[in-house]
Amino acid sequence: MTTVSNSVEQKKGFGAMLWDWLTTVDHKKIGILYLIGGGFFFVLGGIEAMLIRFQLLIPNNDFVSAGFFNELITMHGTTMIFLAAMPLLFGFMNAIVPLQIGARDVAFPFINSLGFWMFFFGGLFLNLSWFLDAAPDAGWTSYASLSIASAGHGIDFYAIGLQIAGAGTLMAGINFLVTIINMRAPGMTYMRMPLFTWTTFVASALILFAFPPLTVGIFFLTFDRMFGANFFDHTMGGNTIIWEHIFWIFGHPEVYILILPAFGIFSEVFSVFARKRLFGYSAMVFATVLIGFLGFMVWAHHMFTVGLGPTANAIFAVATMAIAVPTGVKIFNWLLTIWGGSIKITTPMLYALGFIPSFVMGGVTGVQQGAAPLDYQLHDSYFIVAHFHYVIVGGVVLAILAATHYWWPKMFGTMLSEKLGKITFWFFFIGFHMTFFLQHFLGLMGMPRRVWTYMDGQGWNLFNLISTIGAVLMAIGVIVLIINVIITTAKNERVGNDPWEDGRTLEWAIPSPPPFYNFAQTPLVRGLDSYWIEKQEGHNGYTAAEPVTDIHMPNGSIIPFFMTLGLFIAGFGAMYRLEHDWGLPVLIFGLAFTFLTMGIRSIKDDLGYYVTKDQIRRMERGRD
Amino acid sequence: MMKGLKKWRLVTLLAALTIILSGCGEEYLSTLLPAGEVGQDQFNLLLLTTGIMILVMIVVFTIYFIALAKFRRKKFGDDHMPKDVEGSHKLELIWTAIPILLVIIMAVPTVYYTYKLGDVSAMEATDDEGNAENLVVNVTAKLYWWEFEYPEQGIVTAQELVVPTGERVYFNLISSDVKHSFWIPAIGGKLDTNVENVNKFYLTFDKESEGLEDGVFYGKCAELCGPSHALMDFKVKTLSPDDFDGWVAAMQETEGATASADSADAGEAAFAQSCIGCHAVSGVGTSGAAAPNLATYGDRNRVAGFLEHNEQNTIDWIKDPQKYKPGNLMPAFDSLSDEDLDAIADYLHGLKVEE
C-alpha cells in the first residue's frame, strides 16, 4: 500500500483530512461516508428499538410515557428505512458498482457528493427534533389526520427532514441510472453485468419513479402544517385518504428499493462462496425487473381496511400474490446455485444462508396478507410487525451485514475478523427469530401494533417477554460487530486484490482499496464474471481495453456541502416562521444561500485535472 | 459449525413448537378462536394459505438442507472446481408454473371472500311495512372512546357494544377527530373509521358472551391515533335475540332520564353540577355527543374501556383522566370533594339497564 494518493493522505493533518472528506467527489470515499452516516443512524434506530422492546417487556409497564413511545416508534421506523437501510445500501452501491462495471467514478461525482450531504443533513435535521421540540409521533407512515392533528413541531421535523434527505436519494438514484447506462467498460453488456449492479440499476429506476410522489406528498403535508393549506383537511374539502395513496405509491416500491440490492448482494455472495456461476442468470435479471415493475402495482394492499371496496381490494390482492412468482424463481435459483457447488462457510456466506429461511418465512406471510379478507384480521396487528421485520431484517439487514463483511477488505484493504463475524451472526440471527417469530402469534391473538402498553390477562405476556430477550441478543450481535470493526481497524493487516480467493467480478481484479482512479487502464470485459474468466486463463488482473493514457479526474468541491447547509438553515426558518420573527428571514436567507451556491457552481468552470501517464506508471509500479 | 447449526435449529424448533402449542390466545380476543361467521371465513383462509405456504417452505427447506449437507468445500478439498451450470429451462419452467398454480388456488377464495365480506347490499333492506330487516349500528370513533348508535331503535351507548347473536349486524363507521380502526379480533377483521367518509361492513356474532371470562369480547382500536391508542379498547356483549330485544326496550325506557341538581341523591346532584354538560344518562338519543353516554355505566365491564370496573377507579379517573389516558379530552375534576366523588361514583355504578 504505497500508492501516491495514500502516502500523500498519511502526511495530512486533521484539518486537511477533514477538508478532504468534506469536499470529496470520489465514489469510494462517498461510499465510506454513507457507511459511517448510515451506521450511525442504524445504531440510533437500534437504541430506539431497544427502548420500545423494554417498554413492552411486561404488561402495564411505564418505562417510557405514551407520547414518548409514539415518538420512539415513529423515529425507529423513519430512521431505519430512510437513514440507515437506504444509506448503507448506497454506501455499497457507491463503493462497488463503478468497480463492477469497470468505471473510474459515477457519472456525476458532484451530484453524488450533493446526494450524500442532503441525506446527512436531512437525517440530522430530523433527529434534532429530539432536542429542540418533540420528535414526530404519527408513525413512519404519518397518516394525515393524525399528522395534521399532532401538536408541536415533531411532524414539521419529519416533513422537512425527509424532504431534504429524499431529494438526496432521488439524486443518488438518477446518478446510478446514468452511471450504469453510460459508464460500462467495453464488453460489459447489460447481460454481463453482475447481479448487484443489475439490482442497483432496477432499484434506481424505482427511486426515480417512487420518490417524486413522496416529495409531492411531503410538500402537501408541509404546506398544510406550516403555510395554511388544506390538502388533508376534510372540513375544508381536503382528503386524508389521498395521503395514504401518495405515501404507499412511494412506500411500496420503497420496500423493493431496499430488498432488490439485498438480492443482488446475496447473488454475489452465493456464487462466490459456492464457487459456481449464478444459476439461471437471465431468469434472475428478468425476475428483478418484473419485481420492480409489479412493485408499482400493489400499493393499495397496505390499505385493504381503508374501505376501498371489494373490487379494488380484489385486484390489488391478486396483483400482490403475483409477486410471489418472480420472488420464488429467485429463491430456487439461489438454491440451485449452491447445489452442486463447493460451499465455503465464510461470514458473508453464513448471512446468505441465514437469509434463505428467514426471507422465505417473511415472503410467505406476505402472500397471506395479500389475501385481502384475511388481511382484515392481520392488518395493523403484530402479525404485520413480524412480517415486515422478517423481510427487512431477514432480507435487507442480513444483506447489509453480509456486504459489510464481504466488501470490507475491498473498501478498507483489511479483513474483518471471521471469528467475531460468526459470533455476530449467531447472536443476531437467533435473536432476530426470537424477537419476531412469536410476534406473528401475538398479532393473531389480537394484539394491535403501535401499542404503548398492554393490559395483563390478554395472553400476550410470555411472547412479549421472549421477544424482548431476542432483541437483547440482536443488540449483543451488533456490539460484537462494532468491536470487530475497531479491532480490525487497529490491527490493519493489509490484504491483496482478491482476499476471498474466489472473487468473480471486476472489483476483485484491482487492489484493495483501489487507487483513486480505480483502473489504470479501462478493462475489457469478455463475459459474465469477467475476473473469474481471467483467473481461469491464468491471468492475474484484468485485460485492458486501452493503452495507458492520461486519466481525467474531477476536482473535489465544498459546494455540495454548502448547498445543503442552505436548505438545512431554510428548514428551520420555514418551521419557526409562524411563531418567531426571525423565521421568514432565515427561510429566505437559507434558500438564497443555496441558490447562490448553485449559481457559483454554474458559473465557475471546473474542468477537473489529469493524472498523467507517467504518474500512473509510477503509482502502479510502486504497488508491485 | 454444521453440527452446531443443526443442534441449534433443533433446539429453536422445539422451543418454538412448545410455545405454539401452549395456546391460541384467549377466547374473547384471539383471531384463532373465531366466534362469528366473518372471523371463521377469515380463519379458513388463514388455514388454506398457511397450508400452501408450509408446503412451499418444506420444499425450499428440503433442497436447502440437502445442498448444505452435500456440497461442502470441506468434503471436496480446496482445489475442487465445481461444474458451472448456466441454468435449466425445464427447472425454471417448473418453479414458475407451480407457484402460479398455487397463487391461483389462493386467489379464487380470496376474490370470493372479498366480495362476500364486502356485500352490504342488505343494509337498507326493509320489509313490507318499511321496517329495517337488519340491525344497523352507527359507530363513531373519538379520541379514545367509541360511540354506538342504533338509529332504528333510537338509542345510543358508549364503550360497550351490545349486539344479538345469530344474525348479520351491519355497521356504519366514521371517526370524528383522527383516523381509528374498529376491530373485534374474535369476531372478524377490522375496518378503518375514516374522518371523511362512512365505511360499511357486517359482522356476525355466533356465541353469547356470557360464558366468557369477563362476559365480553374485547374490541380494539387498530390504527395509531395518538398517545392513548393502546388504551382505546371497547367491549362487546353478545346476547340472544330475545335478551337483546329486552336490552333495547330497557334502553328505550331511559328516555328523558336526567340528573337533577335538587335530587336527594348526593351523587346525582353532584353529577348534575359537574358532569351532565357532557355526559348524558339517558340511553335514548343519537350519536354526536361530546363525551360517552353513561346510561349503562353500572352494566359496564371496565372503567374508561380498560380499567377494572370498581368505584375507586371511577373516582381516580374523574380526578385525573390524563394520568390514565394521556391525550383524552376530559378535563380533570380534582376540585371535587372526596364526598362528592364518592357519591358520583356510587351514582354512576347504579346506572343500569340490565337486571
Interface residues (C-beta under 8 A of the other chain):
Chain A: S65 A66 G67 F69 N70 D137 A138 G139 Y143 S145 L146 A149 H234 N239 T240 I241 A274 R275 K276 R277 F279 G280 Y281 S282 A283 T305 V306 G307 G309 P310 N313 A314 A317 V318 M321 A322 A324 V325 G328 V329 I331 F332 N333 L335 L336 I338 W339 G340 G341 S342 I343 K344 I345 L353 I356 P357 V360 M361 V364 T365 V367 Q368 G370 A371 A372 P373 L374 D375 Y376 Q377 H379 D380 S381 K422 W426 I430 H433 F437 L438 F441 L444 M445 G446 P448 R449 R450 V451 W452 T453 Y454 M455 G457 Q458 G459 L462 F463 I466
Chain B: M1 W8 T12 A16 I19 I20 S22 G23 C24 G25 E26 L29 S30 T31 L32 G39 D41 Q42 L45 L46 T49 T50 M53 V56 M57 V60 F61 I63 Y64 A67 L68 F71 R72 R73 F76 H80 M81 P82 K83 D84 V85 E86 G87 S88 L91 E92 W95 T96 P99 I100 L102 V103 M106 A107 P109 T110 V111 Y113 T114 Y115 K116 L117 G118 D119 S175 D177 V178 K179 S181 W183 P185 A186 G188 G189 K190 L191 D192 N194 V195 E196 N197 N199 K200 Y218 K220 C221 A222 E223 L224 C225 G226 P227 S228 H229 A230 L231 D233 F306 P326 G327
